Amino acid sequence: MTEKVDRGLTHIESATGSARDQAATGHAQVEREFDDAKANVPVTQNLGNQEDGRSAKQQLDQKISGEARQR
């Protein structure tokens, strides 16, 4: 009986160790991708006055669509 328990424990320890390794690898991959994404985000400056209640994104979208119409 003890031998079966020992084998079962070994199997469980092996499985949890493998899962832990996979989780650590996945976490490291996500961190690298997040850092790459942060490095490639364009810096948007001078979005103007926001007193009219529009968000910076709305103002930028309007500016971009206005430039596209002028072309």
C-alpha positions in Angstrom: 0.0 0.0 0.0 2.8 2.4 0.9 4.4 1.8 -2.5 1.2 2.8 -4.3 0.9 6.0 -2.2 4.5 6.8 -2.9 4.0 6.3 -6.7 0.9 8.4 -6.5 2.7 11.2 -4.7 5.5 11.1 -7.2 3.1 11.4 -10.0 1.2 14.3 -8.4 4.5 16.1 -7.6 5.7 15.6 -11.2 2.4 16.9 -12.6 2.3 20.0 -10.4 5.9 20.8 -11.1 5.3 20.6 -14.8 2.2 22.8 -14.5 4.2 25.3 -12.4 7.0 25.4 -15.1 4.4 25.9 -17.8 2.8 28.8 -15.9 6.1 30.4 -15.3 7.0 30.2 -19.0 3.6 31.6 -20.0 4.0 34.4 -17.5 7.4 35.3 -18.8 6.1 35.3 -22.4 3.2 37.6 -21.5 5.5 40.0 -19.8 7.8 40.1 -22.9 4.8 40.7 -25.2 3.4 43.4 -22.8 6.8 45.2 -22.7 7.1 45.0 -26.5 3.6 46.5 -26.8 4.4 49.3 -24.4 7.5 50.1 -26.3 5.6 50.4 -29.6 2.7 52.5 -28.4 2.9 55.9 -30.2 3.1 58.9 -28.0 0.3 61.3 -28.8 0.8 64.9 -27.9 -1.1 68.2 -28.1 -4.6 66.9 -28.3 -5.9 70.4 -27.5 -8.5 71.6 -25.1 -10.9 69.1 -23.7 -13.5 71.6 -22.3 -16.1 70.4 -24.8 -16.2 67.0 -23.0 -14.6 64.9 -25.7 -12.0 62.4 -24.7 -8.5 62.6 -26.0 -9.2 59.5 -28.1 -12.3 61.1 -29.6 -10.3 64.2 -30.4 -7.6 62.2 -32.0 -10.0 60.1 -34.0 -11.7 63.3 -35.3 -8.4 64.8 -36.2 -7.4 61.7 -38.1 -10.7 61.4 -40.0 -10.5 65.2 -40.8 -7.0 64.7 -42.3 -8.2 61.6 -44.2 -11.1 63.7 -45.8 -8.6 66.4 -46.9 -6.6 63.9 -48.9 
